[in-house]
């Protein structure tokens, strides 16, 4: 488990707004140990200084990644990411892709740009290669970086259409309309099977959100169900995306995640000039009674303080999405809960929607000014009162283990994605637009995922960690985490010495001069 506390504490967003501004993951605000007295029982594991976790291979050349994940089949609408080496300056450069030997051989060109919340520099080609009329077999795909870049060729194997795995051949998009929501999902998936019994649950989440926030949704909430894990399993933008699969290795509880994202959806409609990220996420966590699960927020924040994991409010406000994910959300949720308990929801809400941008761009300074106006209180004074409240809280010893293992578990999820399920890795997730997929009739990008025996083994272990953690079986959870650590260490080593068999992950190879 220790490995997962050593991993980079970089931008971690369970529910980042799709297409939101891209924070620089290198400017990570990290939780630094404080001089807080440590609890006597059990001995907590302090978070060591985080280290960087560069993506494998990136410094060695261009990396090509194809979508959908896994083997490609005749009929696929293929998307291509050409990922730049980190050392290359790519401004005003582009990539041209051609398929050798075909009449319609030109797949076009695309400029390099920042992709995902991690801002990875790459040229992205969405559904650029229609393979419907091709024969199965090998194709030579030529990549040219222009101007003056390398030119190289990759071999792409198209398998016969009849080999496309179930449920995809018969799968299509389907929509269910509820009073609250328009739910889009793919037939033949776990969600499609469970949808009759999930409709009440989904409607209930929306009604709860309306009741808590005192406002109706102005429209039906558009929801796209992802039949695989992407990121931490939830995204909110102009529509909501949530993962639903029987083999969900990121511990998502559908009701919990939907409730959280619906809060964001309505919160955005309610508006405010500047809604600081710490309060946006804090409000969603507080009103949902927890982050990934129901949890006592203020006692868990008290644990963070005792562990030396508490992040000062100025730092957390200014760098919320670049702070350690689970700590930031727990602390933000506890802070909102503390303020609502002290001032009442209406006073908090009036303050929250009345925060104005500060010239410096610092959200902490904007918060400070609004706090003084509404509560005659500086951010420093609020923090003193908040911490005093946390120090007063008696802590159940089990809570230390639960908080420590929760952080370690999600670090393990992210490390697994980074190495073995890269389309799901939150910083650079492959999340095509749901509406466009429905218009084009494309389902493969969401249905296919890496499914080597190693993928399945580690996902099973992650599911076990979550199950044991929720049951309070901390020793068993830690044991499974240790096994995951050993497996991922080996993968990382093989990446580093260049012998890793990428198999179905679809890292095709490296371009070179
Ligand atoms: Zn959120």
Boltz pocket constraint, residues with backbone or C-beta under 6 A from the ligand:
constraints:
  - pocket:
      binder: B
      contacts: [[A, 14], [A, 15], [A, 16], [A, 260], [A, 264], [A, 280], [A, 281], [A, 284]]
      max_distance: 6.0
